[in-house]
Amino acid sequence: MRPLYPRVAAFFGCLPLLASFWGCNSEQITVSADADDLFFVRSEGADMPVRVRGNTKSNTFILIIHGGPGASAMGDFESVTGSLRKDYAVVYWDQRNSGSSQGGWNKQYLSVEQFADDVRKTILVLKSRYGQQTSVFMCSHSWGGMIAPAFLTSGDNQTLVKGWIGADGWHNAPLSDSLSKAMQIEWATKKIAANDPDKDTWQKYLDYANANDPQADWQTEYKFTSHAHGCESLLKGEEINDFSFSPFSFSVSPVSTPSGATNIGTLTLFSGKFAESTIRKEYSSKLHVLQIPVLLIFGKYDFVCPAGLADDAIKNLTSSPSVTKVILERSGHQSMNSETDAFNAAVKVFVDQFK
């Protein structure tokens, strides 16, 4: 399971103050070159915020399927997609039990299939609001890379979108774990042999990888993923472009950060059952049904969802009219942060070709 984003509960004490700033905004459906609409999609116990920013006049919308579980579309993508909003509308949707979503525990609805159905409802609402002819592209990242194929390979859902942009995604959990383990062993061995200043940390990662199977149980898988992030941290500033990143955002509402902390706490409480239901899922065997164009963007140094996943997807996307792979040479798992311009340029070329 992709690691739950770290959250802090320090803002809980500020809830009454922050809530006092909460206003009742009238619903907007804005058609302009610089729209900024906020509404909620209700689905099976969850009220999920959707913020639409940018050029809605373009009739082309990029729907962000964020990572986590438990992250935030605004927190992950708002600051890095500004240039895309000039040409298209970017849709920041917080998944159930993520970001600023509301609705309580919802533990009975924590499944990949439910998240995929939430995507379907969100797209239907977008088309109802902005027009049935609206061109929708999905842009999924990390954990979102499992939700996207779950949605696209179900029924006729793929007819609702023009294309799929898969960024550093997790469409095959067992393969991802295997690739990540091999990558951790390879790099740790190399760094230790080179007497790297962080060789003690690399040795810890190496010992754990050699002694454990990430598919043994969700706790072991979680540990491997934590080490994968650790490996990238050790490479940042050298192989990986340095960047600052924070999943917190006050852009959706004044209570985004407290809501996010509450939601991440919920997922943590139920992470065992939820994780066990996901860590052995794979959609490689279903990708052959996709008949839409696909763009795959991966960081060369992604230890969490290694770039080998792109090759697996390409092998199985046999019915897609166009499959493009872009490897960003100075990126890890957060490729949209470490090479923002290159990331957005690849997205723009793809969207312009198939919108």
C-alpha positions as semicolon CSV with decimal commas, in nm:
position;residue;x (nm);y (nm);z (nm)
1;M;0,000;0,000;0,000
2;R;0,135;0,343;-0,081
3;P;0,231;0,514;0,243
4;L;-0,029;0,731;0,409
5;Y;0,080;1,093;0,387
6;P;0,205;1,225;0,719
7;R;-0,036;1,470;0,877
8;V;-0,027;1,658;1,202
9;A;-0,316;1,726;1,435
10;A;-0,180;2,053;1,566
11;F;-0,449;2,246;1,386
12;F;-0,736;2,069;1,559
13;G;-0,737;2,331;1,832
14;C;-0,785;2,597;1,568
15;L;-1,100;2,441;1,425
16;P;-1,349;2,675;1,598
17;L;-1,154;2,981;1,483
18;L;-1,110;2,851;1,131
19;A;-1,473;2,747;1,109
20;S;-1,575;3,103;1,185
21;F;-1,428;3,203;0,849
22;W;-1,626;2,939;0,664
23;G;-1,872;3,102;0,431
24;C;-2,169;2,979;0,236
25;N;-2,055;3,024;-0,123
26;S;-2,318;3,017;-0,396
27;E;-2,259;2,742;-0,650
28;Q;-2,086;2,863;-0,965
29;I;-2,066;2,721;-1,315
30;T;-1,813;2,951;-1,477
31;V;-1,721;2,944;-1,843
32;S;-1,416;3,164;-1,878
33;A;-1,041;3,162;-1,931
34;D;-0,984;3,196;-1,557
35;A;-1,259;3,007;-1,375
36;D;-1,248;2,903;-1,012
37;D;-1,547;2,688;-0,912
38;L;-1,592;2,480;-0,598
39;F;-1,859;2,215;-0,545
40;F;-1,901;1,878;-0,374
41;V;-1,980;1,534;-0,513
42;R;-2,173;1,305;-0,280
43;S;-2,116;0,929;-0,306
44;E;-2,184;0,650;-0,056
45;G;-2,135;0,846;0,265
46;A;-1,867;1,085;0,138
47;D;-1,892;1,451;0,036
48;M;-1,588;1,513;-0,180
49;P;-1,474;1,864;-0,278
50;V;-1,405;1,938;-0,642
51;R;-1,229;2,259;-0,737
52;V;-1,220;2,352;-1,106
53;R;-0,959;2,610;-1,196
54;G;-0,842;2,751;-1,525
55;N;-0,972;2,775;-1,878
56;T;-1,318;2,617;-1,879
57;K;-1,380;2,789;-2,215
58;S;-1,138;2,537;-2,363
59;N;-1,391;2,259;-2,304
60;T;-1,094;2,043;-2,200
61;F;-1,062;1,928;-1,840
62;I;-0,776;1,744;-1,667
63;L;-0,905;1,549;-1,366
64;I;-0,640;1,486;-1,099
65;I;-0,655;1,143;-0,932
66;H;-0,418;1,207;-0,643
67;G;-0,200;0,968;-0,447
68;G;-0,189;0,856;-0,088
69;P;-0,429;0,713;0,001
70;G;-0,516;1,019;0,201
71;A;-0,335;1,294;0,012
72;S;-0,498;1,596;-0,153
73;A;-0,533;1,699;-0,515
74;M;-0,477;2,064;-0,424
75;G;-0,187;1,983;-0,196
76;D;-0,010;1,766;-0,453
77;F;-0,087;1,942;-0,780
78;E;-0,217;2,299;-0,735
79;S;0,125;2,462;-0,722
80;V;0,270;2,270;-1,017
81;T;-0,015;2,286;-1,269
82;G;-0,050;2,663;-1,302
83;S;0,078;2,667;-1,659
84;L;-0,173;2,400;-1,763
85;R;-0,461;2,612;-1,636
86;K;-0,393;2,869;-1,910
87;D;-0,499;2,622;-2,177
88;Y;-0,730;2,383;-1,992
89;A;-0,939;2,351;-1,680
90;V;-0,766;2,149;-1,409
91;V;-0,997;1,958;-1,174
92;Y;-0,870;1,906;-0,820
93;W;-1,083;1,631;-0,663
94;D;-1,017;1,511;-0,308
95;Q;-1,099;1,142;-0,276
96;R;-1,312;1,003;0,006
97;N;-1,133;1,016;0,342
98;S;-0,870;1,243;0,188
99;G;-0,787;1,612;0,192
100;S;-1,097;1,819;0,266
101;S;-1,351;1,544;0,204
102;Q;-1,631;1,513;0,458
103;G;-1,855;1,230;0,575
104;G;-1,699;1,049;0,869
105;W;-1,530;0,710;0,897
106;N;-1,682;0,537;0,591
107;K;-1,482;0,226;0,671
108;Q;-1,732;0,003;0,489
109;Y;-1,662;0,195;0,168
110;L;-1,282;0,179;0,168
111;S;-1,212;-0,027;-0,143
112;V;-1,048;0,034;-0,480
113;E;-1,379;-0,039;-0,648
114;Q;-1,558;0,230;-0,447
115;F;-1,288;0,487;-0,524
116;A;-1,328;0,400;-0,894
117;D;-1,704;0,450;-0,873
118;D;-1,641;0,787;-0,707
119;V;-1,437;0,882;-1,014
120;R;-1,726;0,789;-1,240
121;K;-1,969;1,003;-1,044
122;T;-1,728;1,296;-1,042
123;I;-1,689;1,283;-1,420
124;L;-2,066;1,258;-1,468
125;V;-2,110;1,568;-1,252
126;L;-1,843;1,753;-1,450
127;K;-2,017;1,673;-1,777
128;S;-2,355;1,767;-1,634
129;R;-2,222;2,104;-1,519
130;Y;-1,998;2,202;-1,810
131;G;-2,150;2,011;-2,102
132;Q;-2,174;1,652;-2,222
133;Q;-1,919;1,723;-2,494
134;T;-1,655;1,821;-2,240
135;S;-1,324;1,646;-2,307
136;V;-1,199;1,488;-1,984
137;F;-0,846;1,356;-1,938
138;M;-0,749;1,164;-1,624
139;C;-0,413;1,238;-1,463
140;S;-0,339;0,984;-1,191
141;H;-0,043;0,971;-0,956
142;S;0,091;0,693;-0,729
143;W;-0,206;0,532;-0,548
144;G;-0,425;0,708;-0,803
145;G;-0,255;0,486;-1,060
146;M;-0,453;0,194;-0,917
147;I;-0,783;0,380;-0,903
148;A;-0,754;0,492;-1,267
149;P;-0,732;0,145;-1,427
150;A;-0,993;0,014;-1,185
151;F;-1,224;0,281;-1,326
152;L;-1,117;0,252;-1,690
153;T;-1,148;-0,129;-1,710
154;S;-1,496;-0,135;-1,556
155;G;-1,796;-0,146;-1,788
156;D;-1,796;0,134;-2,045
157;N;-1,630;0,390;-1,815
158;Q;-1,347;0,456;-2,059
159;T;-1,596;0,617;-2,298
160;L;-1,626;0,904;-2,048
161;V;-1,265;1,016;-2,099
162;K;-1,043;1,115;-2,390
163;G;-0,719;0,981;-2,246
164;W;-0,528;0,863;-1,940
165;I;-0,211;1,026;-1,807
166;G;-0,048;0,784;-1,563
167;A;0,224;0,949;-1,355
168;D;0,443;0,731;-1,132
169;G;0,147;0,497;-1,088
170;W;0,077;0,174;-0,901
171;H;-0,137;-0,035;-1,140
172;N;0,025;-0,363;-1,033
173;A;0,108;-0,382;-0,662
174;P;0,304;-0,713;-0,657
175;L;0,516;-0,606;-0,955
176;S;0,574;-0,263;-0,803
177;D;0,693;-0,422;-0,479
178;S;0,926;-0,657;-0,663
179;L;1,078;-0,378;-0,870
180;S;1,114;-0,154;-0,566
181;K;1,291;-0,425;-0,367
182;A;1,535;-0,491;-0,650
183;M;1,602;-0,120;-0,690
184;Q;1,667;-0,074;-0,319
185;I;1,913;-0,365;-0,318
186;E;2,090;-0,240;-0,630
187;W;2,136;0,117;-0,509
188;A;2,219;0,029;-0,151
189;T;2,489;-0,212;-0,269
190;K;2,631;0,054;-0,499
191;K;2,632;0,329;-0,236
192;I;2,785;0,109;0,033
193;A;3,063;0,000;-0,203
194;A;3,132;0,365;-0,281
195;N;3,161;0,443;0,093
196;D;2,875;0,690;0,066
197;P;2,838;0,929;0,363
198;D;2,493;0,774;0,425
199;K;2,620;0,416;0,397
200;D;2,479;0,322;0,740
201;T;2,129;0,412;0,626
202;W;2,180;0,235;0,295
203;Q;2,297;-0,070;0,491
204;K;1,975;-0,065;0,695
205;Y;1,769;-0,060;0,377
206;L;1,981;-0,337;0,223
207;D;1,955;-0,566;0,524
208;Y;1,579;-0,525;0,542
209;A;1,531;-0,583;0,169
210;N;1,745;-0,898;0,172
211;A;1,561;-1,041;0,472
212;N;1,199;-0,967;0,383
213;D;0,930;-1,015;0,118
214;P;0,723;-0,698;0,064
215;Q;0,421;-0,912;-0,021
216;A;0,433;-1,097;0,312
217;D;0,177;-0,866;0,473
218;W;0,070;-0,504;0,465
219;Q;0,306;-0,400;0,748
220;T;0,609;-0,533;0,560
221;E;0,492;-0,374;0,237
222;Y;0,444;-0,044;0,419
223;K;0,800;-0,067;0,556
224;F;0,943;-0,129;0,209
225;T;0,756;0,173;0,075
226;S;0,883;0,386;0,362
227;H;1,238;0,278;0,276
228;A;1,172;0,358;-0,090
229;H;1,091;0,716;0,004
230;G;1,401;0,716;0,222
231;C;1,619;0,612;-0,069
232;E;1,487;0,901;-0,275
233;S;1,555;1,143;0,008
234;L;1,919;1,032;0,009
235;L;1,942;1,099;-0,366
236;K;1,769;1,436;-0,361
237;G;1,999;1,716;-0,470
238;E;2,222;1,470;-0,654
239;E;2,044;1,230;-0,890
240;I;1,703;1,384;-0,812
241;N;1,636;1,756;-0,848
242;D;1,588;1,919;-0,510
243;F;1,242;2,057;-0,442
244;S;1,026;2,155;-0,150
245;F;0,698;1,972;-0,112
246;S;0,409;1,996;0,128
247;P;0,076;1,812;0,099
248;F;-0,094;2,079;0,312
249;S;-0,309;2,335;0,135
250;F;-0,545;2,608;0,247
251;S;-0,656;2,660;-0,112
252;V;-0,974;2,452;-0,107
253;S;-1,112;2,576;0,222
254;P;-0,993;2,731;0,549
255;V;-1,016;2,390;0,718
256;S;-0,818;2,189;0,461
257;T;-0,531;2,100;0,691
258;P;-0,744;1,995;0,993
259;S;-0,972;1,798;0,762
260;G;-0,673;1,629;0,608
261;A;-0,538;1,535;0,949
262;T;-0,873;1,388;1,048
263;N;-0,900;1,190;0,725
264;I;-0,547;1,054;0,743
265;G;-0,619;0,944;1,099
266;T;-0,925;0,758;0,977
267;L;-0,728;0,575;0,709
268;T;-0,457;0,490;0,960
269;L;-0,710;0,333;1,196
270;F;-0,844;0,112;0,919
271;S;-0,519;0,075;0,724
272;G;-0,477;-0,296;0,802
273;K;-0,793;-0,423;0,637
274;F;-0,778;-0,159;0,364
275;A;-0,413;-0,232;0,284
276;E;-0,460;-0,607;0,274
277;S;-0,732;-0,553;0,014
278;T;-0,497;-0,358;-0,213
279;I;-0,137;-0,482;-0,187
280;R;-0,197;-0,785;-0,408
281;K;-0,418;-0,616;-0,667
282;E;-0,307;-0,590;-1,027
283;Y;-0,467;-0,444;-1,336
284;S;-0,200;-0,549;-1,587
285;S;-0,420;-0,838;-1,700
286;K;-0,709;-0,598;-1,773
287;L;-0,528;-0,317;-1,953
288;H;-0,582;-0,484;-2,290
289;V;-0,943;-0,359;-2,291
290;L;-0,840;0,008;-2,302
291;Q;-0,907;0,173;-2,636
292;I;-0,804;0,525;-2,539
293;P;-0,463;0,694;-2,573
294;V;-0,229;0,668;-2,274
295;L;0,066;0,877;-2,158
296;L;0,296;0,724;-1,896
297;I;0,531;0,956;-1,704
298;F;0,781;0,811;-1,457
299;G;1,082;0,939;-1,272
300;K;1,404;0,752;-1,349
301;Y;1,478;0,729;-0,977
302;D;1,129;0,637;-0,858
303;F;1,185;0,377;-0,587
304;V;0,817;0,375;-0,483
305;C;0,664;0,295;-0,823
306;P;0,965;0,212;-1,040
307;A;0,971;0,297;-1,408
308;G;0,954;-0,073;-1,497
309;L;0,582;-0,041;-1,434
310;A;0,559;0,170;-1,748
311;D;0,709;-0,113;-1,953
312;D;0,459;-0,357;-1,803
313;A;0,171;-0,124;-1,890
314;I;0,294;-0,081;-2,248
315;K;0,317;-0,459;-2,290
316;N;-0,046;-0,497;-2,185
317;L;-0,205;-0,191;-2,351
318;T;-0,248;-0,383;-2,672
319;S;-0,573;-0,215;-2,782
320;S;-0,476;0,144;-2,710
321;P;-0,436;0,356;-3,025
322;S;-0,140;0,541;-2,875
323;V;0,088;0,470;-2,578
324;T;0,369;0,713;-2,496
325;K;0,634;0,669;-2,227
326;V;0,824;0,965;-2,083
327;I;1,106;0,906;-1,836
328;L;1,215;1,216;-1,646
329;E;1,588;1,185;-1,590
330;R;1,611;1,396;-1,273
331;S;1,302;1,273;-1,089
332;G;1,189;1,026;-0,831
333;H;0,831;0,953;-0,725
334;Q;0,722;1,320;-0,726
335;S;0,812;1,382;-1,088
336;M;0,562;1,669;-1,119
337;N;0,754;1,851;-0,844
338;S;1,112;1,775;-0,940
339;E;1,073;1,843;-1,315
340;T;0,758;2,050;-1,333
341;D;0,820;2,211;-1,672
342;A;0,902;1,881;-1,842
343;F;0,605;1,713;-1,676
344;N;0,360;1,981;-1,788
345;A;0,510;1,994;-2,138
346;A;0,452;1,619;-2,183
347;V;0,095;1,654;-2,059
348;K;0,027;1,947;-2,293
349;V;0,156;1,764;-2,602
350;F;-0,062;1,465;-2,517
351;V;-0,379;1,661;-2,441
352;D;-0,344;1,880;-2,750
353;Q;-0,308;1,571;-2,967
354;F;-0,619;1,391;-2,840
355;K;-0,859;1,654;-2,703
